[in-house]
Amino acid sequence: MNLLSVMSSIQSQINSAGTGTGAQTDIMDTVGTALNVVFGIVAIIAVVMIVIGGVSYATSQGDPGKVKKGKDTIMYGIIGMVIALLAFAIVNFVFKGL
């Protein structure tokens, strides 16, 4: 048996159960909401890191080590923000397809 047939079998068992699609929709909505909250928190943390990096960069007074640390913090904050936004988009795309 391949993975697709197993998933199809599980889906048919869920649909034929007495719960109907109402319970399945409730669970999917709850999971989707929880994931959106997590992605929102990650995005807020990324913005805070960008601000911290900006303050560190602005107060470095030309010290090459502090300038590099500030730039790296800003870059990693932006990377974190992009990853959070992509994860949010992927999860919402998948949940809309179900």
N, CA, C and O atoms as a GROMACS GRO file, in nm:
protein
  392
    1MET      N    1   0.085  -0.118   0.000
    1MET     CA    2   0.000   0.000   0.000
    1MET      C    3   0.088   0.124   0.000
    1MET      O    4   0.187   0.132   0.073
    2ASN      N    5   0.051   0.217  -0.082
    2ASN     CA    6   0.127   0.341  -0.081
    2ASN      C    7   0.059   0.443   0.010
    2ASN      O    8  -0.051   0.420   0.060
    3LEU      N    9   0.126   0.552   0.031
    3LEU     CA   10   0.080   0.655   0.125
    3LEU      C   11  -0.053   0.715   0.081
    3LEU      O   12  -0.138   0.746   0.164
    4LEU      N   13  -0.070   0.731  -0.050
    4LEU     CA   14  -0.194   0.792  -0.100
    4LEU      C   15  -0.315   0.704  -0.070
    4LEU      O   16  -0.420   0.756  -0.032
    5SER      N   17  -0.301   0.574  -0.085
    5SER     CA   18  -0.414   0.486  -0.058
    5SER      C   19  -0.443   0.480   0.092
    5SER      O   20  -0.559   0.469   0.133
    6VAL      N   21  -0.338   0.486   0.174
    6VAL     CA   22  -0.359   0.488   0.319
    6VAL      C   23  -0.433   0.614   0.360
    6VAL      O   24  -0.528   0.608   0.438
    7MET      N   25  -0.390   0.729   0.306
    7MET     CA   26  -0.456   0.856   0.338
    7MET      C   27  -0.601   0.855   0.290
    7MET      O   28  -0.690   0.905   0.359
    8SER      N   29  -0.625   0.799   0.172
    8SER     CA   30  -0.761   0.790   0.120
    8SER      C   31  -0.847   0.702   0.208
    8SER      O   32  -0.964   0.733   0.233
    9SER      N   33  -0.791   0.592   0.255
    9SER     CA   34  -0.863   0.502   0.344
    9SER      C   35  -0.898   0.571   0.476
    9SER      O   36  -1.010   0.558   0.526
   10ILE      N   37  -0.803   0.643   0.530
   10ILE     CA   38  -0.828   0.714   0.656
   10ILE      C   39  -0.935   0.820   0.636
   10ILE      O   40  -1.023   0.836   0.720
   11GLN      N   41  -0.927   0.893   0.524
   11GLN     CA   42  -1.026   0.997   0.497
   11GLN      C   43  -1.166   0.938   0.480
   11GLN      O   44  -1.263   0.996   0.528
   12SER      N   45  -1.177   0.824   0.414
   12SER     CA   46  -1.308   0.762   0.397
   12SER      C   47  -1.363   0.712   0.530
   12SER      O   48  -1.484   0.716   0.552
   13GLN      N   49  -1.275   0.663   0.619
   13GLN     CA   50  -1.320   0.620   0.751
   13GLN      C   51  -1.367   0.738   0.834
   13GLN      O   52  -1.465   0.728   0.908
   14ILE      N   53  -1.298   0.850   0.822
   14ILE     CA   54  -1.340   0.970   0.895
   14ILE      C   55  -1.476   1.017   0.844
   14ILE      O   56  -1.563   1.052   0.923
   15ASN      N   57  -1.493   1.018   0.713
   15ASN     CA   58  -1.619   1.065   0.655
   15ASN      C   59  -1.734   0.971   0.685
   15ASN      O   60  -1.848   1.016   0.699
   16SER      N   61  -1.707   0.840   0.696
   16SER     CA   62  -1.815   0.746   0.722
   16SER      C   63  -1.848   0.734   0.871
   16SER      O   64  -1.948   0.672   0.908
   17ALA      N   65  -1.763   0.792   0.956
   17ALA     CA   66  -1.789   0.786   1.100
   17ALA      C   67  -1.912   0.870   1.133
   17ALA      O   68  -1.957   0.951   1.052
   18GLY      N   69  -1.964   0.849   1.249
   18GLY     CA   70  -2.086   0.918   1.289
   18GLY      C   71  -2.066   1.066   1.316
   18GLY      O   72  -2.164   1.138   1.335
   19THR      N   73  -1.943   1.114   1.319
   19THR     CA   74  -1.919   1.254   1.350
   19THR      C   75  -1.953   1.346   1.235
   19THR      O   76  -1.984   1.463   1.258
   20GLY      N   77  -1.950   1.297   1.113
   20GLY     CA   78  -1.978   1.382   0.998
   20GLY      C   79  -1.865   1.480   0.974
   20GLY      O   80  -1.756   1.465   1.029
   21THR      N   81  -1.892   1.580   0.892
   21THR     CA   82  -1.786   1.676   0.860
   21THR      C   83  -1.783   1.791   0.959
   21THR      O   84  -1.687   1.868   0.959
   22GLY      N   85  -1.884   1.805   1.043
   22GLY     CA   86  -1.887   1.915   1.138
   22GLY      C   87  -1.773   1.910   1.237
   22GLY      O   88  -1.707   2.010   1.261
   23ALA      N   89  -1.749   1.792   1.295
   23ALA     CA   90  -1.641   1.778   1.393
   23ALA      C   91  -1.505   1.794   1.326
   23ALA      O   92  -1.412   1.852   1.384
   24GLN      N   93  -1.494   1.742   1.203
   24GLN     CA   94  -1.368   1.755   1.132
   24GLN      C   95  -1.340   1.902   1.100
   24GLN      O   96  -1.226   1.946   1.112
   25THR      N   97  -1.440   1.976   1.063
   25THR     CA   98  -1.423   2.118   1.034
   25THR      C   99  -1.385   2.194   1.160
   25THR      O  100  -1.300   2.283   1.155
   26ASP      N  101  -1.447   2.160   1.272
   26ASP     CA  102  -1.413   2.227   1.399
   26ASP      C  103  -1.267   2.204   1.436
   26ASP      O  104  -1.198   2.296   1.479
   27ILE      N  105  -1.221   2.080   1.420
   27ILE     CA  106  -1.082   2.048   1.453
   27ILE      C  107  -0.988   2.124   1.360
   27ILE      O  108  -0.888   2.179   1.405
   28MET      N  109  -1.020   2.127   1.231
   28MET     CA  110  -0.935   2.197   1.135
   28MET      C  111  -0.931   2.347   1.164
   28MET      O  112  -0.826   2.410   1.153
   29ASP      N  113  -1.045   2.404   1.202
   29ASP     CA  114  -1.048   2.545   1.236
   29ASP      C  115  -0.964   2.574   1.361
   29ASP      O  116  -0.892   2.673   1.367
   30THR      N  117  -0.975   2.486   1.460
   30THR     CA  118  -0.898   2.503   1.583
   30THR      C  119  -0.748   2.493   1.556
   30THR      O  120  -0.671   2.576   1.605
   31VAL      N  121  -0.707   2.394   1.480
   31VAL     CA  122  -0.566   2.377   1.447
   31VAL      C  123  -0.517   2.496   1.364
   31VAL      O  124  -0.408   2.548   1.388
   32GLY      N  125  -0.597   2.538   1.267
   32GLY     CA  126  -0.560   2.653   1.185
   32GLY      C  127  -0.544   2.780   1.267
   32GLY      O  128  -0.449   2.856   1.247
   33THR      N  129  -0.636   2.803   1.359
   33THR     CA  130  -0.627   2.920   1.445
   33THR      C  131  -0.503   2.914   1.534
   33THR      O  132  -0.433   3.014   1.551
   34ALA      N  133  -0.476   2.797   1.591
   34ALA     CA  134  -0.358   2.782   1.677
   34ALA      C  135  -0.230   2.807   1.599
   34ALA      O  136  -0.140   2.875   1.648
   35LEU      N  137  -0.222   2.753   1.477
   35LEU     CA  138  -0.102   2.776   1.396
   35LEU      C  139  -0.088   2.922   1.356
   35LEU      O  140   0.023   2.975   1.354
   36ASN      N  141  -0.199   2.988   1.326
   36ASN     CA  142  -0.192   3.130   1.292
   36ASN      C  143  -0.143   3.213   1.411
   36ASN      O  144  -0.069   3.310   1.393
   37VAL      N  145  -0.184   3.176   1.531
   37VAL     CA  146  -0.137   3.247   1.650
   37VAL      C  147   0.013   3.226   1.667
   37VAL      O  148   0.086   3.320   1.697
   38VAL      N  149   0.060   3.103   1.648
   38VAL     CA  150   0.203   3.074   1.660
   38VAL      C  151   0.282   3.154   1.556
   38VAL      O  152   0.386   3.211   1.588
   39PHE      N  153   0.233   3.157   1.432
   39PHE     CA  154   0.303   3.232   1.328
   39PHE      C  155   0.302   3.382   1.358
   39PHE      O  156   0.398   3.451   1.328
   40GLY      N  157   0.194   3.431   1.417
   40GLY     CA  158   0.188   3.571   1.457
   40GLY      C  159   0.290   3.604   1.564
   40GLY      O  160   0.355   3.709   1.559
   41ILE      N  161   0.304   3.515   1.661
   41ILE     CA  162   0.403   3.536   1.768
   41ILE      C  163   0.544   3.534   1.710
   41ILE      O  164   0.628   3.616   1.748
   42VAL      N  165   0.571   3.441   1.618
   42VAL     CA  166   0.703   3.435   1.555
   42VAL      C  167   0.730   3.563   1.477
   42VAL      O  168   0.842   3.614   1.479
   43ALA      N  169   0.630   3.616   1.408
   43ALA     CA  170   0.646   3.740   1.332
   43ALA      C  171   0.674   3.858   1.426
   43ALA      O  172   0.757   3.944   1.395
   44ILE      N  173   0.606   3.862   1.538
   44ILE     CA  174   0.630   3.970   1.636
   44ILE      C  175   0.772   3.961   1.690
   44ILE      O  176   0.839   4.063   1.704
   45ILE      N  177   0.818   3.840   1.720
   45ILE     CA  178   0.955   3.822   1.768
   45ILE      C  179   1.055   3.867   1.661
   45ILE      O  180   1.157   3.928   1.693
   46ALA      N  181   1.026   3.837   1.534
   46ALA     CA  182   1.116   3.878   1.425
   46ALA      C  183   1.123   4.030   1.416
   46ALA      O  184   1.231   4.086   1.397
   47VAL      N  185   1.009   4.098   1.430
   47VAL     CA  186   1.009   4.245   1.426
   47VAL      C  187   1.088   4.301   1.544
   47VAL      O  188   1.164   4.396   1.528
   48VAL      N  189   1.071   4.243   1.661
   48VAL     CA  190   1.146   4.289   1.778
   48VAL      C  191   1.296   4.271   1.754
   48VAL      O  192   1.376   4.358   1.790
   49MET      N  193   1.336   4.159   1.695
   49MET     CA  194   1.478   4.136   1.666
   49MET      C  195   1.530   4.238   1.565
   49MET      O  196   1.644   4.282   1.577
   50ILE      N  197   1.449   4.274   1.467
   50ILE     CA  198   1.491   4.376   1.370
   50ILE      C  199   1.512   4.510   1.441
   50ILE      O  200   1.610   4.579   1.414
   51VAL      N  201   1.422   4.545   1.530
   51VAL     CA  202   1.436   4.670   1.606
   51VAL      C  203   1.561   4.666   1.695
   51VAL      O  204   1.636   4.763   1.700
   52ILE      N  205   1.583   4.555   1.763
   52ILE     CA  206   1.702   4.541   1.848
   52ILE      C  207   1.829   4.553   1.764
   52ILE      O  208   1.924   4.620   1.805
   53GLY      N  209   1.829   4.489   1.648
   53GLY     CA  210   1.945   4.500   1.559
   53GLY      C  211   1.967   4.642   1.510
   53GLY      O  212   2.081   4.687   1.499
   54GLY      N  213   1.858   4.713   1.482
   54GLY     CA  214   1.869   4.853   1.440
   54GLY      C  215   1.925   4.940   1.549
   54GLY      O  216   2.010   5.026   1.523
   55VAL      N  217   1.880   4.921   1.671
   55VAL     CA  218   1.932   4.999   1.784
   55VAL      C  219   2.079   4.965   1.807
   55VAL      O  220   2.160   5.054   1.832
   56SER      N  221   2.113   4.838   1.799
   56SER     CA  222   2.253   4.796   1.816
   56SER      C  223   2.340   4.857   1.707
   56SER      O  224   2.452   4.901   1.734
   57TYR      N  225   2.292   4.859   1.585
   57TYR     CA  226   2.367   4.917   1.473
   57TYR      C  227   2.383   5.068   1.490
   57TYR      O  228   2.491   5.123   1.466
   58ALA      N  229   2.276   5.135   1.533
   58ALA     CA  230   2.279   5.280   1.549
   58ALA      C  231   2.370   5.324   1.664
   58ALA      O  232   2.428   5.432   1.660
   59THR      N  233   2.381   5.241   1.766
   59THR     CA  234   2.462   5.279   1.882
   59THR      C  235   2.600   5.215   1.881
   59THR      O  236   2.669   5.215   1.983
   60SER      N  237   2.642   5.162   1.767
   60SER     CA  238   2.771   5.093   1.760
   60SER      C  239   2.890   5.188   1.762
   60SER      O  240   3.001   5.145   1.793
   61GLN      N  241   2.870   5.313   1.729
   61GLN     CA  242   2.975   5.415   1.729
   61GLN      C  243   3.094   5.375   1.642
   61GLN      O  244   3.208   5.407   1.674
   62GLY      N  245   3.067   5.307   1.533
   62GLY     CA  246   3.172   5.273   1.438
   62GLY      C  247   3.255   5.152   1.474
   62GLY      O  248   3.345   5.116   1.398
   63ASP      N  249   3.229   5.087   1.586
   63ASP     CA  250   3.302   4.967   1.624
   63ASP      C  251   3.265   4.854   1.527
   63ASP      O  252   3.149   4.815   1.521
   64PRO      N  253   3.362   4.802   1.451
   64PRO     CA  254   3.330   4.702   1.348
   64PRO      C  255   3.259   4.577   1.404
   64PRO      O  256   3.173   4.522   1.337
   65GLY      N  257   3.294   4.534   1.523
   65GLY     CA  258   3.228   4.417   1.582
   65GLY      C  259   3.082   4.442   1.611
   65GLY      O  260   2.996   4.358   1.585
   66LYS      N  261   3.053   4.560   1.666
   66LYS     CA  262   2.914   4.594   1.698
   66LYS      C  263   2.832   4.621   1.572
   66LYS      O  264   2.714   4.588   1.565
   67VAL      N  265   2.897   4.681   1.470
   67VAL     CA  266   2.828   4.705   1.343
   67VAL      C  267   2.789   4.572   1.280
   67VAL      O  268   2.676   4.555   1.233
   68LYS      N  269   2.883   4.477   1.278
   68LYS     CA  270   2.854   4.345   1.221
   68LYS      C  271   2.744   4.275   1.300
   68LYS      O  272   2.655   4.213   1.241
   69LYS      N  273   2.749   4.284   1.432
   69LYS     CA  274   2.647   4.220   1.515
   69LYS      C  275   2.510   4.280   1.486
   69LYS      O  276   2.411   4.207   1.475
   70GLY      N  277   2.502   4.412   1.474
   70GLY     CA  278   2.375   4.478   1.444
   70GLY      C  279   2.321   4.439   1.308
   70GLY      O  280   2.202   4.409   1.294
   71LYS      N  281   2.408   4.438   1.206
   71LYS     CA  282   2.366   4.399   1.071
   71LYS      C  283   2.320   4.254   1.068
   71LYS      O  284   2.219   4.221   1.006
   72ASP      N  285   2.393   4.167   1.137
   72ASP     CA  286   2.355   4.025   1.141
   72ASP      C  287   2.219   4.006   1.210
   72ASP      O  288   2.138   3.926   1.166
   73THR      N  289   2.196   4.080   1.318
   73THR     CA  290   2.068   4.069   1.389
   73THR      C  291   1.954   4.114   1.300
   73THR      O  292   1.848   4.051   1.297
   74ILE      N  293   1.974   4.223   1.227
   74ILE     CA  294   1.871   4.271   1.134
   74ILE      C  295   1.846   4.166   1.025
   74ILE      O  296   1.731   4.136   0.993
   75MET      N  297   1.954   4.111   0.969
   75MET     CA  298   1.939   4.013   0.862
   75MET      C  299   1.866   3.888   0.912
   75MET      O  300   1.776   3.837   0.844
   76TYR      N  301   1.904   3.839   1.029
   76TYR     CA  302   1.838   3.719   1.082
   76TYR      C  303   1.692   3.747   1.118
   76TYR      O  304   1.607   3.658   1.104
   77GLY      N  305   1.662   3.867   1.163
   77GLY     CA  306   1.523   3.904   1.189
   77GLY      C  307   1.441   3.904   1.062
   77GLY      O  308   1.327   3.858   1.062
   78ILE      N  309   1.498   3.956   0.954
   78ILE     CA  310   1.428   3.958   0.825
   78ILE      C  311   1.408   3.816   0.774
   78ILE      O  312   1.301   3.782   0.722
   79ILE      N  313   1.510   3.732   0.788
   79ILE     CA  314   1.497   3.592   0.746
   79ILE      C  315   1.387   3.523   0.826
   79ILE      O  316   1.307   3.447   0.770
   80GLY      N  317   1.383   3.548   0.956
   80GLY     CA  318   1.278   3.490   1.039
   80GLY      C  319   1.140   3.536   0.998
   80GLY      O  320   1.045   3.457   0.997
   81MET      N  321   1.127   3.664   0.963
   81MET     CA  322   0.999   3.718   0.918
   81MET      C  323   0.956   3.652   0.787
   81MET      O  324   0.839   3.616   0.771
   82VAL      N  325   1.048   3.636   0.694
   82VAL     CA  326   1.015   3.573   0.566
   82VAL      C  327   0.972   3.428   0.588
   82VAL      O  328   0.875   3.382   0.528
   83ILE      N  329   1.044   3.356   0.673
   83ILE     CA  330   1.007   3.216   0.701
   83ILE      C  331   0.869   3.208   0.766
   83ILE      O  332   0.790   3.121   0.731
   84ALA      N  333   0.840   3.299   0.860
   84ALA     CA  334   0.709   3.298   0.925
   84ALA      C  335   0.598   3.329   0.825
   84ALA      O  336   0.493   3.265   0.828
   85LEU      N  337   0.620   3.424   0.736
   85LEU     CA  338   0.518   3.457   0.636
   85LEU      C  339   0.497   3.342   0.536
   85LEU      O  340   0.384   3.312   0.499
   86LEU      N  341   0.607   3.279   0.495
   86LEU     CA  342   0.592   3.165   0.403
   86LEU      C  343   0.521   3.048   0.471
   86LEU      O  344   0.438   2.982   0.409
   87ALA      N  345   0.554   3.021   0.596
   87ALA     CA  346   0.487   2.913   0.668
   87ALA      C  347   0.338   2.943   0.683
   87ALA      O  348   0.254   2.854   0.666
   88PHE      N  349   0.305   3.068   0.714
   88PHE     CA  350   0.166   3.110   0.726
   88PHE      C  351   0.093   3.089   0.593
   88PHE      O  352  -0.018   3.036   0.592
   89ALA      N  353   0.155   3.128   0.483
   89ALA     CA  354   0.093   3.113   0.352
   89ALA      C  355   0.074   2.966   0.315
   89ALA      O  356  -0.031   2.927   0.264
   90ILE      N  357   0.174   2.884   0.342
   90ILE     CA  358   0.165   2.742   0.309
   90ILE      C  359   0.056   2.673   0.390
   90ILE      O  360  -0.024   2.598   0.335
   91VAL      N  361   0.053   2.700   0.520
   91VAL     CA  362  -0.048   2.635   0.605
   91VAL      C  363  -0.188   2.678   0.564
   91VAL      O  364  -0.278   2.594   0.556
   92ASN      N  365  -0.208   2.805   0.537
   92ASN     CA  366  -0.341   2.851   0.495
   92ASN      C  367  -0.379   2.793   0.358
   92ASN      O  368  -0.496   2.761   0.336
   93PHE      N  369  -0.284   2.779   0.269
   93PHE     CA  370  -0.312   2.717   0.138
   93PHE      C  371  -0.354   2.572   0.155
   93PHE      O  372  -0.449   2.527   0.091
   94VAL      N  373  -0.284   2.500   0.240
   94VAL     CA  374  -0.317   2.358   0.262
   94VAL      C  375  -0.453   2.343   0.329
   94VAL      O  376  -0.532   2.258   0.290
   95PHE      N  377  -0.481   2.427   0.431
   95PHE     CA  378  -0.608   2.416   0.500
   95PHE      C  379  -0.726   2.454   0.412
   95PHE      O  380  -0.835   2.399   0.429
   96LYS      N  381  -0.708   2.546   0.320
   96LYS     CA  382  -0.816   2.581   0.228
   96LYS      C  383  -0.842   2.470   0.128
   96LYS      O  384  -0.953   2.456   0.076
   97GLY      N  385  -0.740   2.390   0.099
   97GLY     CA  386  -0.756   2.279   0.007
   97GLY      C  387  -0.823   2.157   0.068
   97GLY      O  388  -0.869   2.070  -0.006
   98LEU      N  389  -0.831   2.150   0.200
   98LEU     CA  390  -0.893   2.035   0.265
   98LEU      C  391  -1.041   2.051   0.278
   98LEU      O  392  -1.108   1.962   0.332
   0.00000   0.00000   0.00000
